[in-house]
Every structure is written in C-alpha cells, then in structure tokens.
C-alpha cells in the first residue's frame, strides 16, 4: 500500500515522503495513529504542505537536541551492580540503565534508543558512551561502572 507520511517515523520515513508499506502496518498502525495517509491524488496534491510542516518540526527538534547535547557533553554518571567472584556483573548495564540514570541526573527524559554502546557493560570500569540524538547531533558522556556494596 502506498502511503504519504504526515509525521516523521523513526527508521521508516520523514514527513512528506511517499512509501510503499505492508497493508497491515498501514491499516493497524500508521493510519490510526495519524502518522500517514493513503496516497490518493488529493493527498499527493497537498504533499508540498506536509513536507514543509515536517521540515519545520525537524528544525525545532534539532535545536532542542543541540541544546540538550551541549549540556550533556562530558557529563559523568555512576552505576553500581553486584559482581560475581570472578569480577563480572551478575547481569549487565544496558542502554536502558544508562538512560534512566542520565534522566535522573539532568532532570529531562532521555530515550534509551539515543544511547549507543557497542555491547552491554559486564565489568566494573570507566566507559565512554555516545548519545546520538539525530544523525547530526551527538554527545559523549562518561560512565563509571562500580561494584555495589
């Protein structure tokens, strides 16, 4: 089914793009949520307006993300967990743990999908973690993984 996206959908399309998507995805998610409309001739005529609105939203979001990123550069957070006798954590410290701790520290919501770690943290130590807010906006924070007493 051909749809015109009315809003940005992460990892799918930007507002104003025309894409072919599975029928079920369109009927069950995109259309009810108001994220897309079926690509009819009338909708295609309004396409330039949808694209302009999407661009405005993207510019505002980028400005907010740049402000957040500038405040987060070189922030240090500390996470603690129990370790095994071999010195490894019983579980792991994941991007969700880092996002929750960072949100508590800065007082703003931090989505876990912004946190990029190559693999979960399994041992105590110091790690540099990249936060990717968008393709253009990134920040680096320091994570101290410690032993929980």
PyMOL commands that place a pseudoatom at each C-alpha (Angstrom):
pseudoatom trace, name=CA, resn=UNK, resi=1, chain=A, elem=C, hetatm=0, pos=[0.000, 0.000, 0.000]
pseudoatom trace, name=CA, resn=UNK, resi=2, chain=A, elem=C, hetatm=0, pos=[1.320, 3.450, -0.903]
pseudoatom trace, name=CA, resn=UNK, resi=3, chain=A, elem=C, hetatm=0, pos=[1.118, 5.994, 1.918]
pseudoatom trace, name=CA, resn=UNK, resi=4, chain=A, elem=C, hetatm=0, pos=[2.197, 9.590, 2.441]
pseudoatom trace, name=CA, resn=UNK, resi=5, chain=A, elem=C, hetatm=0, pos=[3.816, 10.087, 5.840]
pseudoatom trace, name=CA, resn=UNK, resi=6, chain=A, elem=C, hetatm=0, pos=[2.362, 13.083, 7.677]
pseudoatom trace, name=CA, resn=UNK, resi=7, chain=A, elem=C, hetatm=0, pos=[4.917, 12.911, 10.507]
pseudoatom trace, name=CA, resn=UNK, resi=8, chain=A, elem=C, hetatm=0, pos=[8.451, 11.621, 10.909]
pseudoatom trace, name=CA, resn=UNK, resi=9, chain=A, elem=C, hetatm=0, pos=[8.514, 7.932, 11.830]
pseudoatom trace, name=CA, resn=UNK, resi=10, chain=A, elem=C, hetatm=0, pos=[11.949, 6.890, 13.162]
pseudoatom trace, name=CA, resn=UNK, resi=11, chain=A, elem=C, hetatm=0, pos=[13.755, 4.389, 10.937]
pseudoatom trace, name=CA, resn=UNK, resi=12, chain=A, elem=C, hetatm=0, pos=[10.892, 4.417, 8.390]
pseudoatom trace, name=CA, resn=UNK, resi=13, chain=A, elem=C, hetatm=0, pos=[10.318, 7.765, 6.692]
pseudoatom trace, name=CA, resn=UNK, resi=14, chain=A, elem=C, hetatm=0, pos=[10.215, 11.522, 7.092]
pseudoatom trace, name=CA, resn=UNK, resi=15, chain=A, elem=C, hetatm=0, pos=[7.115, 13.678, 6.851]
pseudoatom trace, name=CA, resn=UNK, resi=16, chain=A, elem=C, hetatm=0, pos=[6.071, 14.167, 3.242]
pseudoatom trace, name=CA, resn=UNK, resi=17, chain=A, elem=C, hetatm=0, pos=[7.691, 11.014, 1.880]
pseudoatom trace, name=CA, resn=UNK, resi=18, chain=A, elem=C, hetatm=0, pos=[5.669, 8.585, -0.208]
pseudoatom trace, name=CA, resn=UNK, resi=19, chain=A, elem=C, hetatm=0, pos=[6.489, 4.969, 0.611]
pseudoatom trace, name=CA, resn=UNK, resi=20, chain=A, elem=C, hetatm=0, pos=[5.126, 1.518, -0.053]
pseudoatom trace, name=CA, resn=UNK, resi=21, chain=A, elem=C, hetatm=0, pos=[4.439, -0.258, 3.261]
pseudoatom trace, name=CA, resn=UNK, resi=22, chain=A, elem=C, hetatm=0, pos=[2.743, -3.554, 4.153]
pseudoatom trace, name=CA, resn=UNK, resi=23, chain=A, elem=C, hetatm=0, pos=[-1.056, -3.276, 4.231]
pseudoatom trace, name=CA, resn=UNK, resi=24, chain=A, elem=C, hetatm=0, pos=[-1.327, -4.448, 7.844]
pseudoatom trace, name=CA, resn=UNK, resi=25, chain=A, elem=C, hetatm=0, pos=[1.297, -1.972, 9.051]
pseudoatom trace, name=CA, resn=UNK, resi=26, chain=A, elem=C, hetatm=0, pos=[-0.584, 0.868, 7.374]
pseudoatom trace, name=CA, resn=UNK, resi=27, chain=A, elem=C, hetatm=0, pos=[-4.080, -0.175, 8.498]
pseudoatom trace, name=CA, resn=UNK, resi=28, chain=A, elem=C, hetatm=0, pos=[-3.175, -1.186, 12.052]
pseudoatom trace, name=CA, resn=UNK, resi=29, chain=A, elem=C, hetatm=0, pos=[-0.538, 1.382, 12.999]
pseudoatom trace, name=CA, resn=UNK, resi=30, chain=A, elem=C, hetatm=0, pos=[0.215, 4.242, 10.617]
pseudoatom trace, name=CA, resn=UNK, resi=31, chain=A, elem=C, hetatm=0, pos=[-3.325, 5.281, 9.694]
pseudoatom trace, name=CA, resn=UNK, resi=32, chain=A, elem=C, hetatm=0, pos=[-4.948, 5.017, 13.186]
pseudoatom trace, name=CA, resn=UNK, resi=33, chain=A, elem=C, hetatm=0, pos=[-2.044, 6.909, 14.793]
pseudoatom trace, name=CA, resn=UNK, resi=34, chain=A, elem=C, hetatm=0, pos=[-2.283, 9.682, 12.200]
pseudoatom trace, name=CA, resn=UNK, resi=35, chain=A, elem=C, hetatm=0, pos=[1.292, 9.095, 11.048]
pseudoatom trace, name=CA, resn=UNK, resi=36, chain=A, elem=C, hetatm=0, pos=[0.350, 8.564, 7.394]
pseudoatom trace, name=CA, resn=UNK, resi=37, chain=A, elem=C, hetatm=0, pos=[-2.460, 8.843, 4.866]
pseudoatom trace, name=CA, resn=UNK, resi=38, chain=A, elem=C, hetatm=0, pos=[-3.259, 6.638, 1.895]
pseudoatom trace, name=CA, resn=UNK, resi=39, chain=A, elem=C, hetatm=0, pos=[-1.597, 8.101, -1.213]
pseudoatom trace, name=CA, resn=UNK, resi=40, chain=A, elem=C, hetatm=0, pos=[-4.617, 9.373, -3.147]
pseudoatom trace, name=CA, resn=UNK, resi=41, chain=A, elem=C, hetatm=0, pos=[-4.433, 12.070, -5.845]
pseudoatom trace, name=CA, resn=UNK, resi=42, chain=A, elem=C, hetatm=0, pos=[-5.830, 14.658, -3.387]
pseudoatom trace, name=CA, resn=UNK, resi=43, chain=A, elem=C, hetatm=0, pos=[-3.221, 13.823, -0.757]
pseudoatom trace, name=CA, resn=UNK, resi=44, chain=A, elem=C, hetatm=0, pos=[-0.434, 13.958, -3.328]
pseudoatom trace, name=CA, resn=UNK, resi=45, chain=A, elem=C, hetatm=0, pos=[-1.558, 17.494, -4.247]
pseudoatom trace, name=CA, resn=UNK, resi=46, chain=A, elem=C, hetatm=0, pos=[-1.135, 18.501, -0.571]
pseudoatom trace, name=CA, resn=UNK, resi=47, chain=A, elem=C, hetatm=0, pos=[2.270, 16.827, -0.390]
pseudoatom trace, name=CA, resn=UNK, resi=48, chain=A, elem=C, hetatm=0, pos=[4.340, 20.044, -0.501]
pseudoatom trace, name=CA, resn=UNK, resi=49, chain=A, elem=C, hetatm=0, pos=[2.457, 21.409, 2.539]
pseudoatom trace, name=CA, resn=UNK, resi=50, chain=A, elem=C, hetatm=0, pos=[3.039, 18.188, 4.506]
pseudoatom trace, name=CA, resn=UNK, resi=51, chain=A, elem=C, hetatm=0, pos=[6.743, 18.326, 3.611]
pseudoatom trace, name=CA, resn=UNK, resi=52, chain=A, elem=C, hetatm=0, pos=[7.037, 21.954, 4.774]
pseudoatom trace, name=CA, resn=UNK, resi=53, chain=A, elem=C, hetatm=0, pos=[5.385, 21.172, 8.119]
pseudoatom trace, name=CA, resn=UNK, resi=54, chain=A, elem=C, hetatm=0, pos=[7.717, 18.188, 8.587]
pseudoatom trace, name=CA, resn=UNK, resi=55, chain=A, elem=C, hetatm=0, pos=[10.749, 20.375, 7.874]
pseudoatom trace, name=CA, resn=UNK, resi=56, chain=A, elem=C, hetatm=0, pos=[9.638, 22.953, 10.461]
pseudoatom trace, name=CA, resn=UNK, resi=57, chain=A, elem=C, hetatm=0, pos=[9.170, 20.269, 13.104]
pseudoatom trace, name=CA, resn=UNK, resi=58, chain=A, elem=C, hetatm=0, pos=[12.569, 18.757, 12.275]
pseudoatom trace, name=CA, resn=UNK, resi=59, chain=A, elem=C, hetatm=0, pos=[14.300, 22.148, 12.636]
pseudoatom trace, name=CA, resn=UNK, resi=60, chain=A, elem=C, hetatm=0, pos=[12.679, 22.736, 16.051]
pseudoatom trace, name=CA, resn=UNK, resi=61, chain=A, elem=C, hetatm=0, pos=[13.572, 19.231, 17.252]
pseudoatom trace, name=CA, resn=UNK, resi=62, chain=A, elem=C, hetatm=0, pos=[17.168, 19.629, 16.071]
pseudoatom trace, name=CA, resn=UNK, resi=63, chain=A, elem=C, hetatm=0, pos=[17.514, 22.887, 18.012]
pseudoatom trace, name=CA, resn=UNK, resi=64, chain=A, elem=C, hetatm=0, pos=[16.186, 21.225, 21.171]
pseudoatom trace, name=CA, resn=UNK, resi=65, chain=A, elem=C, hetatm=0, pos=[18.516, 18.249, 20.687]
pseudoatom trace, name=CA, resn=UNK, resi=66, chain=A, elem=C, hetatm=0, pos=[21.541, 20.512, 20.159]
pseudoatom trace, name=CA, resn=UNK, resi=67, chain=A, elem=C, hetatm=0, pos=[20.733, 22.340, 23.390]
pseudoatom trace, name=CA, resn=UNK, resi=68, chain=A, elem=C, hetatm=0, pos=[20.421, 19.033, 25.251]
pseudoatom trace, name=CA, resn=UNK, resi=69, chain=A, elem=C, hetatm=0, pos=[23.647, 17.692, 23.717]
pseudoatom trace, name=CA, resn=UNK, resi=70, chain=A, elem=C, hetatm=0, pos=[25.647, 20.786, 24.671]
pseudoatom trace, name=CA, resn=UNK, resi=71, chain=A, elem=C, hetatm=0, pos=[24.539, 20.357, 28.285]
pseudoatom trace, name=CA, resn=UNK, resi=72, chain=A, elem=C, hetatm=0, pos=[25.463, 16.674, 28.336]
pseudoatom trace, name=CA, resn=UNK, resi=73, chain=A, elem=C, hetatm=0, pos=[28.961, 16.755, 26.854]
pseudoatom trace, name=CA, resn=UNK, resi=74, chain=A, elem=C, hetatm=0, pos=[31.459, 15.364, 29.362]
pseudoatom trace, name=CA, resn=UNK, resi=75, chain=A, elem=C, hetatm=0, pos=[28.823, 14.526, 31.997]
pseudoatom trace, name=CA, resn=UNK, resi=76, chain=A, elem=C, hetatm=0, pos=[29.799, 11.619, 34.255]
pseudoatom trace, name=CA, resn=UNK, resi=77, chain=A, elem=C, hetatm=0, pos=[27.304, 9.163, 35.699]
pseudoatom trace, name=CA, resn=UNK, resi=78, chain=A, elem=C, hetatm=0, pos=[27.962, 6.330, 38.120]
pseudoatom trace, name=CA, resn=UNK, resi=79, chain=A, elem=C, hetatm=0, pos=[26.184, 2.984, 38.060]
pseudoatom trace, name=CA, resn=UNK, resi=80, chain=A, elem=C, hetatm=0, pos=[26.705, 0.170, 40.549]
pseudoatom trace, name=CA, resn=UNK, resi=81, chain=A, elem=C, hetatm=0, pos=[25.820, -3.518, 40.389]
pseudoatom trace, name=CA, resn=UNK, resi=82, chain=A, elem=C, hetatm=0, pos=[26.701, -6.713, 42.226]
pseudoatom trace, name=CA, resn=UNK, resi=83, chain=A, elem=C, hetatm=0, pos=[29.600, -8.781, 40.919]
pseudoatom trace, name=CA, resn=UNK, resi=84, chain=A, elem=C, hetatm=0, pos=[30.404, -12.484, 40.824]
pseudoatom trace, name=CA, resn=UNK, resi=85, chain=A, elem=C, hetatm=0, pos=[33.518, -13.940, 42.475]
pseudoatom trace, name=CA, resn=UNK, resi=86, chain=A, elem=C, hetatm=0, pos=[35.237, -13.695, 39.070]
pseudoatom trace, name=CA, resn=UNK, resi=87, chain=A, elem=C, hetatm=0, pos=[34.744, -9.912, 38.969]
pseudoatom trace, name=CA, resn=UNK, resi=88, chain=A, elem=C, hetatm=0, pos=[31.972, -9.721, 36.364]
pseudoatom trace, name=CA, resn=UNK, resi=89, chain=A, elem=C, hetatm=0, pos=[28.478, -8.362, 36.937]
pseudoatom trace, name=CA, resn=UNK, resi=90, chain=A, elem=C, hetatm=0, pos=[25.664, -10.828, 37.576]
pseudoatom trace, name=CA, resn=UNK, resi=91, chain=A, elem=C, hetatm=0, pos=[23.681, -9.026, 34.900]
pseudoatom trace, name=CA, resn=UNK, resi=92, chain=A, elem=C, hetatm=0, pos=[24.765, -6.237, 32.600]
pseudoatom trace, name=CA, resn=UNK, resi=93, chain=A, elem=C, hetatm=0, pos=[24.497, -2.480, 32.487]
pseudoatom trace, name=CA, resn=UNK, resi=94, chain=A, elem=C, hetatm=0, pos=[22.500, -1.700, 29.358]
pseudoatom trace, name=CA, resn=UNK, resi=95, chain=A, elem=C, hetatm=0, pos=[21.494, 1.406, 27.454]
pseudoatom trace, name=CA, resn=UNK, resi=96, chain=A, elem=C, hetatm=0, pos=[18.201, 1.433, 29.405]
pseudoatom trace, name=CA, resn=UNK, resi=97, chain=A, elem=C, hetatm=0, pos=[20.080, 1.649, 32.733]
pseudoatom trace, name=CA, resn=UNK, resi=98, chain=A, elem=C, hetatm=0, pos=[22.270, 4.454, 31.406]
pseudoatom trace, name=CA, resn=UNK, resi=99, chain=A, elem=C, hetatm=0, pos=[19.256, 6.370, 30.051]
pseudoatom trace, name=CA, resn=UNK, resi=100, chain=A, elem=C, hetatm=0, pos=[17.389, 6.127, 33.382]
pseudoatom trace, name=CA, resn=UNK, resi=101, chain=A, elem=C, hetatm=0, pos=[20.384, 7.293, 35.423]
pseudoatom trace, name=CA, resn=UNK, resi=102, chain=A, elem=C, hetatm=0, pos=[21.122, 10.115, 32.995]
pseudoatom trace, name=CA, resn=UNK, resi=103, chain=A, elem=C, hetatm=0, pos=[17.483, 11.254, 33.079]
pseudoatom trace, name=CA, resn=UNK, resi=104, chain=A, elem=C, hetatm=0, pos=[17.648, 11.386, 36.892]
pseudoatom trace, name=CA, resn=UNK, resi=105, chain=A, elem=C, hetatm=0, pos=[20.862, 13.414, 36.756]
pseudoatom trace, name=CA, resn=UNK, resi=106, chain=A, elem=C, hetatm=0, pos=[19.797, 16.008, 34.173]
pseudoatom trace, name=CA, resn=UNK, resi=107, chain=A, elem=C, hetatm=0, pos=[16.097, 16.148, 35.022]
pseudoatom trace, name=CA, resn=UNK, resi=108, chain=A, elem=C, hetatm=0, pos=[14.955, 15.533, 31.433]
pseudoatom trace, name=CA, resn=UNK, resi=109, chain=A, elem=C, hetatm=0, pos=[13.688, 12.487, 29.635]
pseudoatom trace, name=CA, resn=UNK, resi=110, chain=A, elem=C, hetatm=0, pos=[16.426, 10.539, 27.862]
pseudoatom trace, name=CA, resn=UNK, resi=111, chain=A, elem=C, hetatm=0, pos=[15.319, 7.815, 25.467]
pseudoatom trace, name=CA, resn=UNK, resi=112, chain=A, elem=C, hetatm=0, pos=[17.294, 4.601, 25.563]
pseudoatom trace, name=CA, resn=UNK, resi=113, chain=A, elem=C, hetatm=0, pos=[17.493, 4.499, 21.758]
pseudoatom trace, name=CA, resn=UNK, resi=114, chain=A, elem=C, hetatm=0, pos=[19.730, 7.578, 21.936]
pseudoatom trace, name=CA, resn=UNK, resi=115, chain=A, elem=C, hetatm=0, pos=[22.344, 5.669, 23.976]
pseudoatom trace, name=CA, resn=UNK, resi=116, chain=A, elem=C, hetatm=0, pos=[24.884, 3.871, 21.804]
pseudoatom trace, name=CA, resn=UNK, resi=117, chain=A, elem=C, hetatm=0, pos=[27.096, 1.289, 23.446]
pseudoatom trace, name=CA, resn=UNK, resi=118, chain=A, elem=C, hetatm=0, pos=[28.844, -1.365, 21.389]
pseudoatom trace, name=CA, resn=UNK, resi=119, chain=A, elem=C, hetatm=0, pos=[27.979, -4.076, 23.899]
pseudoatom trace, name=CA, resn=UNK, resi=120, chain=A, elem=C, hetatm=0, pos=[26.449, -4.171, 27.391]
pseudoatom trace, name=CA, resn=UNK, resi=121, chain=A, elem=C, hetatm=0, pos=[28.814, -3.327, 30.244]
pseudoatom trace, name=CA, resn=UNK, resi=122, chain=A, elem=C, hetatm=0, pos=[29.737, -6.544, 32.088]
pseudoatom trace, name=CA, resn=UNK, resi=123, chain=A, elem=C, hetatm=0, pos=[32.715, -5.481, 34.223]
pseudoatom trace, name=CA, resn=UNK, resi=124, chain=A, elem=C, hetatm=0, pos=[33.475, -2.545, 36.525]
pseudoatom trace, name=CA, resn=UNK, resi=125, chain=A, elem=C, hetatm=0, pos=[35.436, 0.270, 34.929]
pseudoatom trace, name=CA, resn=UNK, resi=126, chain=A, elem=C, hetatm=0, pos=[35.187, 3.567, 33.098]
pseudoatom trace, name=CA, resn=UNK, resi=127, chain=A, elem=C, hetatm=0, pos=[33.455, 3.745, 29.731]
pseudoatom trace, name=CA, resn=UNK, resi=128, chain=A, elem=C, hetatm=0, pos=[32.759, 6.478, 27.181]
pseudoatom trace, name=CA, resn=UNK, resi=129, chain=A, elem=C, hetatm=0, pos=[29.231, 6.305, 25.802]
pseudoatom trace, name=CA, resn=UNK, resi=130, chain=A, elem=C, hetatm=0, pos=[27.883, 8.163, 22.771]
pseudoatom trace, name=CA, resn=UNK, resi=131, chain=A, elem=C, hetatm=0, pos=[24.414, 9.691, 22.766]
pseudoatom trace, name=CA, resn=UNK, resi=132, chain=A, elem=C, hetatm=0, pos=[23.071, 10.046, 19.216]
pseudoatom trace, name=CA, resn=UNK, resi=133, chain=A, elem=C, hetatm=0, pos=[20.021, 12.319, 19.216]
pseudoatom trace, name=CA, resn=UNK, resi=134, chain=A, elem=C, hetatm=0, pos=[19.841, 12.532, 15.425]
pseudoatom trace, name=CA, resn=UNK, resi=135, chain=A, elem=C, hetatm=0, pos=[22.175, 11.998, 12.513]
pseudoatom trace, name=CA, resn=UNK, resi=136, chain=A, elem=C, hetatm=0, pos=[23.774, 15.414, 13.090]
pseudoatom trace, name=CA, resn=UNK, resi=137, chain=A, elem=C, hetatm=0, pos=[23.606, 15.785, 16.892]
pseudoatom trace, name=CA, resn=UNK, resi=138, chain=A, elem=C, hetatm=0, pos=[25.732, 13.667, 19.258]
pseudoatom trace, name=CA, resn=UNK, resi=139, chain=A, elem=C, hetatm=0, pos=[27.223, 13.956, 22.735]
pseudoatom trace, name=CA, resn=UNK, resi=140, chain=A, elem=C, hetatm=0, pos=[29.666, 11.853, 24.738]
pseudoatom trace, name=CA, resn=UNK, resi=141, chain=A, elem=C, hetatm=0, pos=[29.233, 11.013, 28.405]
pseudoatom trace, name=CA, resn=UNK, resi=142, chain=A, elem=C, hetatm=0, pos=[31.404, 9.065, 30.828]
pseudoatom trace, name=CA, resn=UNK, resi=143, chain=A, elem=C, hetatm=0, pos=[30.012, 6.066, 32.692]
pseudoatom trace, name=CA, resn=UNK, resi=144, chain=A, elem=C, hetatm=0, pos=[31.707, 4.799, 35.834]
pseudoatom trace, name=CA, resn=UNK, resi=145, chain=A, elem=C, hetatm=0, pos=[30.645, 1.208, 36.460]
pseudoatom trace, name=CA, resn=UNK, resi=146, chain=A, elem=C, hetatm=0, pos=[31.283, 0.345, 40.099]
pseudoatom trace, name=CA, resn=UNK, resi=147, chain=A, elem=C, hetatm=0, pos=[30.817, -2.553, 42.494]
pseudoatom trace, name=CA, resn=UNK, resi=148, chain=A, elem=C, hetatm=0, pos=[27.643, -2.417, 44.569]
pseudoatom trace, name=CA, resn=UNK, resi=149, chain=A, elem=C, hetatm=0, pos=[28.425, -2.810, 48.243]
for i in range(1, 149): cmd.bond("trace and resi %d" % i, "trace and resi %d" % (i + 1))
show_as sticks, trace
zoom trace
